[in-house]
Amino acid sequence: MHTTTASDAAARGSARSGDDVHISFQDIGIVFPTGTRALAGVTLDVYEGEFLAIVGPSGCGKSTLLNMAAGLMTPTVGRVEYRGRQVRGPNRQVGYVTQKDQLLPWRTVEKNVMLPLEFRGVTAAEAKRRAGAVIEQVGLRGFENSYPGQLSGGMLKRASLARTMVYAPDTYLMDEPFASLDAQLRMVMQDELLRIWRETKSTFVFVTHDLAEAISLADRVVVISARPGVVKMTAEVHLGRPRSAITAHESPEFAGLLSRLWKALDQPSEEVRS
């Protein structure tokens, strides 16, 4: 296991080809109209096909980074690139999964999953076929005609994932999607997400407050400081693949990395060391 400071992390890119960079945040800073400075000089590359977790205290700018990658926000300074092109507006190549399910209560599971395809002009027959395939993939077969109010918390998360998966985005941006679940169901959904990541071979950027969740899921964990957010540390996770979120914590490497991440969160940025 190896941890790096923010300066070390920048040099890490030499180990991978520049062609592998999927999302690039380049010296990002943002100041909101209220005068709040959320991010300051954040430089971070997300590599194609990796599972990257971002952790940090509330208000540090984690969700803001996702919003920028999705093209929903523009940095005050700096540049965000997606596949080598600057993000200048809504990025239709990403799927965004938030903490709230945002399913339409008057539509069935099937109709909710079909909705993104309807917006894209896909025929009804093709949309139904593709919706059925992802509904089965997330384990909701038999609940196609159920409404959100009839589903459990875990089933709602599965339906939300299916609605994103149905249009096969290059990248999944996930903002604390499992925060509202109990501990047992959360682990089940983490394992489900790892399976989806393996099968889709997509790039995942996952924001969480839960360090154990970040380690269980990710290839790398990025620690963002308190506002204004800077990259304090990037840690590679060497727990092996394929991995189970349910048993990952049993590894000695897990405990060591958890301790390092807690230390990084607890110290001023200039005190973090590899």
N, C-alpha and C positions, 0 to 999 in steps of 0.2 A: 504494500500500500504506500502511496506517495501523495503528499499534499503540497500545494504550491501557494506562494503568495500571489497577489495580483500581478506583480511584475513578472514573476516566473510564468504565470499562465499565458501571458502575451507571447512569450518565446515558445510555448508549447506547440503553437501552430506549425512550426517547422517540421514537426513529426508527421504531419499530414499534408497532403497536396492542397494547394489553394483551391483546386477544383472541387474539393469536398465540402467547402463552406456553403452551408444552406442559408443561414441567416447571419448577417453581420451587423452588430451595433458598434458604430465607430464614434468614440468620444462623445457619447450622448449626454446632453444636459437638458433639463426641462424646468421651466418656471411657470406655474399656473397663474391665471389672471389675478388670483388673490395675493400673489407675491410668494406663495409657498414654493420652495425649491426642492423638487422631489428627487432628481438624479443629477449627478455631477461627474462628468468625464468617464462614463461607463463605456468600456470597450470589451466586447465579448463576441466570439464566434460560436455558432452552433453548427455542428457538422452533420452532413446528410446521413440519415439513418440512425443517429444516436438518440439516446434517451437522456435528456438534460433536466436536472431538477434545480430550481432556484429557491433559496430559503433566505429569510431575513425578517426583521421585526415589522409589525404593522406600519404602513405608511412610508416604507422605504423605497417604493417604486417598482416592486416586483410585477404587479398587475399592469403598471404603466408600460413596462417593456413588452408585455404580451399585446397590449393595445397598439403599440407602435408597429410590431411585426404584422398585426392584422390590418394595419393601415387606418385605424380608427383615431389615432393621435399622431401628431407631428412633433418631433423634438424641437426645442427652442434653439439648440445648437447641436451639431453633429449630424450623422447620416445613418439611416437604416437601409440595408440592402437585403433583398430576397433573391436568391439565385443570381447574384451579381448585378441586379437592377435596383435602383433606388425605389423604395416604397413611397408612392406619392398619393395614394388613395386606397380605398377598400381592397384588400388582398383576397381575391376569390380562390386562391390556391391553398388557403389554410382553413382548418376547422377549429372553432373556438368553443370549448366546453367550460362553462362557469359553474360556480357553486350551486346556483339555482338551476333547476331543470328547464324551466321556461317552456314546458310543453303546453300546448293549447288544450284547455280542459274540455272543450266541446268536440275535439277530434279524437278518434281512436288511436291506439298505438300505431297501427298501420298508416293511418292518414297523417299522423304527426311525422312519421319517418319519411313519408312520401313528399312532405312539404318542400324541402330544399330542391327536389327534382322538379316540382311544379314551377318553382321560380326560375328554373333553368330551361324551361320549355320542353322537358322530356315528356314523351307521350304517356298517357295514363297506364297503358298496358306494360310498358317498359318500367315505369316508376313502381308499379305494383310488384313486378318480378324482382327488381333490385331491392325493394323494401323487404320482401319476403326472405330474401337471401340473408340480409344483415340481421333481421329479426331472429332468424334461426341461429346465426353466428353468435349472437349475444345471449342466447338461451331463453328467448321469450316466445318461442313457438307455442301456439295455443292461446296466446294473449293478444293476438292481432286486433281483435274487436273489443278489447277492454279499453276503458277510458282512464286517464291519469288518476282520477279520484278513487279508482278501484285497485290501484297498484301499491305495493309496499315500497319503502324507500329504496331498497336495492333494485327493484324492478324499474323504478323511475330513472335511476342512474343508467341502467342498461338501455332503456328506451332513448334516453338522451344521447348516449354513445352511438346507438344505431342511427339516429337521425343525422349525426355528423359523419359516420362511416359511409352512409349511403351514397354520398357524392365523391368518395375516395379522395380526400384532400392529400396533398403532399406532406403537410405538416399538421399536427394536432397541438393546439395551444390549450393548456388546461389550467384553470385557475381554481385551485382548491376544490376539485369536484367532489371529493369524498368527505369534506369537513363535517357535514351534518350527520354522518352515519355513525353507528356505534362501533366499538373497537373490532368486534368479531366480523361484522359485515364489511367493515372497511378493509380488512385483510383479504376477504374473499374478492372484493372488487379490485384490489390491487393486483391480485393474481390474474383476474380476468383481463385487466389492462395489459399486463405483461404478455399474456397470450395474444391479445389483439396486436400489440406492437410487433411481436415475432411474425405474425401472419401477414400483416400489412406491409412490413418493412418501411414504414413511414418514419418521419422525424417527430419526436415528441419533446415539447418544452412544458414542464410541469411545475407550477408554483405551489408551494405548501409551507405551512408553519411547522410541520411535523418532521423533525430530523430523521426519525426512524423510517418514516414513509419515503423520504428522499433517498436514503441509502438503499432501502429494499428495492426500489424501482430503477435507479439511475445508473448510467455509465459515469457521469460526472455530476458533482454537486457544486453549485456556485453560491457563495455566501455574500449577500448584499448588506451593507452597513445601515445603521439608522439614518434617517433623512438628514442631509441630502445623500442619497444612496450612492455608494461606490462599491466596486468589486473588492472585497476584503480577501477572499481566498477562493481558489478553485481546487477541488479534491477529486481525484479519480477513484472510482469504486471498483475494487478488484475482488468481487465475490463470485465471479464465474457466471457463465450463461450456458444453458437456460437456468433461470433462478426462480425460486418460489419466495414470494413476499412473506409467506407464513413461517418459513424456516430460516430465512436469511439472517435473522437476529441471533441464531445459534453459533454463527461463525465468530472466531476470535477477532478477525479483521473488522467485523461489524462494530464491536465494542470500542476498538481503538479509534475508528473513524468517527463514531458518535462523540467520543470525548474531544477529539480535535475540532469538530464542528461547533460544539458547545463553547469551547474555548474561544474560537474565532468570533462567535456572536457576542461573547461576554467582554471582549477586550476592545479598546480603541483600535482603529485601523492600523496605525503605525506600529502596534505591538504584536501583530500577528506574524508568526514565523513558521517556516516549513518544519 
